[in-house]
Amino acid sequence: MPLSFFLAILISAGLSFLLTPLVRNYFIKKNWIENPEDKQKKTHNATALSSVPRGGGIPIFIAVLITAIIFLPLDKHLIGILLASIITLVVGLFDDLKDISPKIRLFFNIIVALIIVASGIGIAFVSNPFTGGIIDLSFIKINFNFLGQHSIWLIPDLLAVFWIVWCMNIVGWATGVDGQLPGFVSISAFFIGLLAIRYSTDITQWPVIILAGAVCGSYLGFLPFNFFPQSIMPGYSGKSLGGFLLAVLAILSGAKLATLIFLLFIPMLDAVYTIIRRIINKKPIYLGDGKHFHHQLLKAGWSRRSIACFYWAISLILGIVSLFLNSQQKLYFFLACSFLIFGIFINFSKHK
C-alpha cells in the first residue's frame, strides 16, 4: 500500500503537469484572464503584475479523477466525492470567469457538503485530546421514509457539513501569492496519506491513502506553473477543490480533524483572526478586506516567493511534528503556537 501511495502521487502529478499548460493556453486563447489591476487591488501589492488566467481547478480535478479511477473501486463514497468535486469545479469555473456572488459560492459549498453526507460520510467521533480516547457523536439518529428508509445521524452529519464548508473557505482565503496554495495543500495531503499508511492493515484506510496521494500529486504537478512568476492561478475552482478534498480526507482517515487543523495551522488561525476582526469592525464575514496574513507580509516587504515558502515550511514542519505527537501533545503545541501567531497578527494590524 505505501507503494500505491507514491505511485498515485507520481501519476497524479504527471497528469496535472501535462494538463496545466494546455488549460492555461486555452484560457489565454479565449482571453479568460485575470485583470492585473483587479489582482493588484486584491493582493495590495504596488508591483506591476502580469495578466494570467485562472482555471487551475481543471487539471487538478482531472488528475485526481483519473488517479482515483485507476486505483479505487467506484463505490458510493467515491461517487459522492467525485460528484461533489464536479459541482465544486463547475461553480469554481463560473467564478473564475464571472466572479459570482460570495453568497452563491457559500450556497454551493453547503450543497457539496450535503452530497458528501448523503453518500454516507460523516464525523461519527472525534479524538479526546485530554484523555486520549474518543468522543462518540453518533447518539442522535433520525429515521424517516422518503422513497425508502433513510437515517440521519444529526451531530455527525451537521459537523461534517460545517467542517467541509469551513475548510473550503479557509483554504480559499490563504491564496494571495504565487505558489502559496498548491504547496501547502500538497504537503497537507502527503502527511494525511502517511498517517493513513500507519493503519494500512485496516482496509478502510486504503481509499484515504490513494486519494491523499492523488490530491498531493495533482497540486504538486500544478505548482511549477503557479510559483512566482505564475503563468496560471488556481482560481476559485482550484482553491475550493483543495479545501474540499482535504476536509474529506480528514474525515475518511478516522476523523483526524485535529491533524488537518495542525497541518493548516497558519490558514486556520488567519481565518479565525479574520472572522473576529470583521465582526468587531461590523463588516460582512464573507467580503474580502485585503488584511489576511499574507497581505500583511507583502506590506512588510516580504517577497511573494518568501511568503509562499514560509507557508510551505510551516506546513512541512508541523506535518513532521504530527507524526510524533499524540492528540493531547498536539493540542498543547497548537495552543502555544497560536498565542505566538495571534500576537504577530495583532502587531501587524497595529502597524498597518
N, C-alpha and C positions, 0 to 999 in steps of 0.2 A: 504493500500500500504506500509506503514512503516513495517508492519509485514512481508510482502512478501520480503522486502529488507533484513531483518535479517534472514529470512528463507533461502533465496538464499545464504547468506553468510555461514550459517551452512551446507547446503547441499554441496556447492562447496568445503568448507574447509574439510568436511568429505571425499569426494571423492578424493581430492588431497592427503590428509593424508594417505588414504588407498592405493592409486595407486603408490605413490612415492617410497616406499621401493621395490615394485615389479619391477618398471623400473630400480631402482638402482641395484638390484640383477641381473637382466637380463644383464645389461651393464657390470657388473663385470664378469659375467659368460662368456660373449663374449670377455672379455678383452678390452672393449672400454673405456679406462680410460685415464685421463689426465696424461701426463708425469710430475712427480713432479719437475724435473729440469727446464722444459719449464715454468711451472707455477711459479716457483721461480723467473725466469727472468722477467715474466710479472708483478709480484707484487713487485719486488725489495726488497724482504724480506730475511734476512740472516738465518732465522729459517728454519729448515728442514720441509718440507711439505709432507703430506701423498698423496698417489695416489688415486684419486677419479674419478668417472665417471661424464660425463656431462649428457645431455639429459633431463634436468628438464622441458623442454617445453612440453613433452608428458603428464605427469599427470596434468599439469596446463591447457593445452588445453582441455583435456578430461573432466576435472571438469567444465570448462566454457561451453563447448558444451552441456553436459547433463543438466546442470542447466538452460541454456538458452532454450533448447527444452522443458523442463518441464513447464516453466512459460510463454514463449512467442510464439506468432503465427509466422509461418515461412513466413514472408513477404519478399519483395525484399531487404529491408535494412539488415535484419538479414542474408539472404542468402549471400549477398555481404560480410558482416562482417565475416561469417564463412568460405566462400571460400578464402578470403584474409588471414584469420588466418591459414587455412590449408597450403597454399603456404608458409607463413611465417614459420610455423612449419617445413615443409619438407626441405626448404632451410637451416633453422637453424640446423636441424639434420645432413645434409650433412656437414655443417661447424663444428659441434660438433665432427664428425668422421674424416673429411678430411682436415679441415682448408682451406676452399676455399678463393679465392681472395677477398679483400675488394671491388674491383670494381664490381665483380659479385654480392656480397651482396647488394651493393648500387643499382644495376640494378633491383634486385627483390624487394627492398624497394619501388622503384618507381612503379613497376608493381602492387604491392598490394595496393598502394595508388590510382592508376588509377582505380582499381576494385571498391574501395570504392566510388570514384567519379561517376563511371558508374552506381552504384546502386542507385544514387540519393542523396548522402550525400555530402554536400558542405558547405562552410562558407559564407552564404549569407550576414551576418552582423557581426560587432564587436562592443563591448561597447566603447563609447567615455569617457575616464576617466576624461576629462576636463569639459564636460557639463553634464554628467550623462545620455545622450541619447545614440543613436546607430548610427553607420555609415553604411549606406546601400552600399553593394558592388555589388549588382546584377543589374548593369546598362549596362553591355555589354553582349549581347546574340548573339550567332552564331547558326543559324539554318542550317541543312544540311539533305540530303536524302541519306541514305545508308541502304538498307533493311528496309525501313520505315523512318518516320520522327524522327529526333533527335535534341536536343538542347544542347548547351554548354554555361554555364554561366562562361565567361572567368576568371574573377578575383576570384570569389568564388571557382572555381574548381582548379585553379593554386595554390591558397593559401592553399587549403585543401591538395593538393599533397605535397607541401613544408612542411606544418605543420606535416603531418604524418611521412614523411621521417626524418624530424628533430627530432621528439620525439623518433623514433625508434633508432636513433643513440646516442642521448644524454643520454637516459636511459641505453643503452648498455655500454657507457663509464663509468658509475658510478657503476661498478660491481666488484671492485677489491678485496673485502674482504668478508669472510663468512657472510652470512645473510644480507648483505647490501641491495641488490636489492629487495628481496621479502618483506622486512619490509617497505621500503618507497613506493613501488608500492601498497601494500595492504592499507596503510594509505591514500594514494592519492585517490585511488578508493573509499574508505569509505567516504571521505569528499565530493567527487563529488556526490555520492549517497545521502548523507544528504542534500546537496544543492538542488538536484533534488526533494527530498521529499517536500521541501518548496512549490514547484509548482505542487504537485501531482494532483491537480484539473484539470490540463492540461494533457489529456491522452497521448500526445506526449512525456511526461516525464516518463511514465511507463516503456518503454523498457530501458531507461537510468538507472532507479532505479534498475531494475533486473540485467542488465549487470554489473553495478557497484558492486552490491553485489556478483555476480558470480566471477568477477575479484578479488575483495578483498578476498573472501574466498579461491580461488584457490592458491593465493600466500601465504595466511596465513597458509593453510594446508601444504604447501611445506616448510615453514620456519623452523620448528623443525629439519628437515633433512639437512638444509643448514647453520644453525647457527653454530658457532665455537664450537667444531671441525666438520666441514661439512663432510657428507658422500656422498653427491651428489651436483653438481653445476647446476645452471640454464642453463649454456651453452648459445650459441648464440640463440638457439631456445627459451629459457625461457626469455632472456632479450629483444630480438626483439619483442616477443609477448607482453611483458609488455609495452614497448613504444608504440607499435601499438594500443593496446586496450585502453590505457589511452588517446592517441590522438583522437581516435574515440569517446570515451566517452565525451571528452571536446567539440567536435563538436556537438554531439547529444544533449547535455544538454543545448543548446542555445548559441553556440559559446563562451563558457566560457574558452577561451584560456588563458586569464589573470589569471584565477583561477588555472589552471594547472601549469602555469609558477610560480605562487606563491607557490604552493604545492611542486614543484620540484625545489625550489629556488637554493639549492647548486648544483645539477646536471646541471641546466641551466647555472648558472654563470661559473661553471667549464668548460662547453662546449665552451662558448663564449671566455673565457680566453685561453683555449687550442687552439682554431682556430686562435686567434690573435697571440699567441706565435709561432705557427707553420708557419704562414705566414711571421712573422718577421724573423724567422730563416730559411726561404725558404725551409721548409720541407712539404711533402705532408700532407694535412689535414687528410686523412683517415688512415695514418700509426701511430700506437701507439708509444709513446715515454717514457712511464713509469713515466710521470710527472703530472698525474692527482692529484687532491687534496688528495684523499685517499692514493696515493703513498707518497705524501709529509708528511702526518700524520704518515705513517708507518716509514719513515726515521727519523721523530722527536721522535720516541719511543712510539707512541700510540699502544695499543694492537688492534688486529682485532675486538674483542668484543666492545671495546670502540668506534672504528670508526663506526661500524655498528649502535650502539646505538645512536651515535651522529647524523648520518643521519636520523634515525627514529625520534629522538627528534625534530630536526628542522622541518621535515615534519608535525609532530603532532602539534607542537606549531603554525606553520603557518596555518595548517588546522583549528585549533580552532579560530585563529585570522580572517581567511577568512569568518567565519560565521557572523562576526560582522562589517566588513568594506565594504563600497561601492567601486566602481571601482576607484574613484579618491583617496580615502584613501589608497587603495591597491597599487596604483602607487607610491605615496609618500613614503609609508612604504618600498616598494620594492627598490626604488632608494636609500633611506638612508642605508638600509642593504647592498645594492650592493657595495657602496663605502667602507664600512667596510670590507666586504669579499674580494673585489679586493685588498685592502691593505694587507690583510693576505696572499693572493696568491702571491703577489709581494714579500712580506717579506720572504716567504718560498723559492721562486726562488733564491733570493739573497744569501740565506744560504744553498743552496743545497749541 
